């Protein structure tokens, strides 16, 4: 097992990883930017290294700075969390070259799935259905031909997009060319490169994903999540398990195995699908820990972050068949504007709160506005929904404008209560 | 309040989206204007300057640099090693190395004080 792990992230997920390290008797080293000097995760870590200024490119995205922190503190492994460098195959490779262990899958596989176009090809080659779409669009003529073939509504997507960026829904031919150009510009600005493709926009679709873990060339299915409640293509509410029939679950399991069997995929991952007209369509594979991993931990009783560390250290997990005991729902409490947190309280029972913030901390414009993940469980879905309603009524946040009211409204919405929502429900609600 | 703390404050301000700011702590009034105008009130700053590390890395101090050594502006005082690259650390002004804050060959973090140098800019 490792002696000292470098936590290459910030905020709530850094806290989560540090706690997992401590539970395994491992020391944790935090890296932080000057803006985060007083953050909880820095205090919680056994040692910490300031790696640069607030702008992520000067600190959390600065591969050399993060690696040097690991080297000077003599860490033997690096946990990247989510976002930042977590899906950067070059960084994963550099970690290995610096004689540290990467807590994540192999860099070749990260690379394969980091690019949406190549991961779609990968799925098609393995007979996993993907959403009808085009090849990469290289010219305006090509754009018009492909769009006619697919039909409207359709989506324009940047191949390196993510987190709701570089994606646009197009209803008619008139919008096509100007929106295509703006997606190209947005992609160039955010990701440096701008390959773009088209995809059919499925109606009444649900976002269903499968948590997987690979070890010794065996792929374990840790259950499903329904993450359909999204605003501006960002997940707001996630639950586990997704409401699927036994047949649908079996089909999904088969697709996941087709996608990943015999790849020696080693560590945690999430396979995302859209489910529409009784068909599953592969969306993408995330080769890292997911924000919403907590709901899966609650339904399975497993500690997913500890498992990641153990797999990286080649400790045999010997997973017994996983049983799903309860239903879990997570909501993401986010800041709407920057500010200083002056009060943040929640009920002391019936809820798990994952947060990296404490009173006095600032939400800055530099990073993701996530304040906390609020997770409830119940022996049935309806019990979990009721708990969510009562917990949210007793959460208090002062000093920062948040989406708490939105979350409360969602928790009392009929479509949510009945579990009949799809990926467009939330944008219709607000 | 020590001079190091003033520099720390100014460094922190780099990260915030203000062009100009007034701060009052422990009798010190600090006015910072990011457009290059820096004024202070009520406190006598001497001409000491603290050279802080521009990056995470391993510090290598040149053999000829000790506390008390006189240096000239632009003189290489040492290197910071990052990913096998050696980045020169130069004297920002003529002066004397008053203090070396770090041990040669050890890891240093971003913003960590390395030298205090005396003398006018």
Boltz contact constraints between the chains, C-beta under 6 A:
constraints:
  - contact:
      token1: [A, 34]
      token2: [B, 12]
      max_distance: 6.0
  - contact:
      token1: [A, 34]
      token2: [B, 15]
      max_distance: 6.0
  - contact:
      token1: [A, 35]
      token2: [B, 15]
      max_distance: 6.0
  - contact:
      token1: [A, 49]
      token2: [B, 109]
      max_distance: 6.0
  - contact:
      token1: [A, 50]
      token2: [B, 109]
      max_distance: 6.0
  - contact:
      token1: [A, 50]
      token2: [B, 110]
      max_distance: 6.0
  - contact:
      token1: [A, 50]
      token2: [B, 111]
      max_distance: 6.0
  - contact:
      token1: [A, 51]
      token2: [B, 56]
      max_distance: 6.0
  - contact:
      token1: [A, 51]
      token2: [B, 110]
      max_distance: 6.0
  - contact:
      token1: [A, 52]
      token2: [B, 110]
      max_distance: 6.0
  - contact:
      token1: [A, 53]
      token2: [B, 15]
      max_distance: 6.0
  - contact:
      token1: [A, 54]
      token2: [B, 15]
      max_distance: 6.0
  - contact:
      token1: [A, 64]
      token2: [B, 82]
      max_distance: 6.0
  - contact:
      token1: [A, 64]
      token2: [B, 83]
      max_distance: 6.0
  - contact:
      token1: [A, 65]
      token2: [B, 56]
      max_distance: 6.0
  - contact:
      token1: [A, 68]
      token2: [B, 56]
      max_distance: 6.0
  - contact:
      token1: [A, 68]
      token2: [B, 57]
      max_distance: 6.0
  - contact:
      token1: [A, 68]
      token2: [B, 82]
      max_distance: 6.0
  - contact:
      token1: [A, 69]
      token2: [B, 56]
      max_distance: 6.0
  - contact:
      token1: [A, 72]
      token2: [B, 107]
      max_distance: 6.0
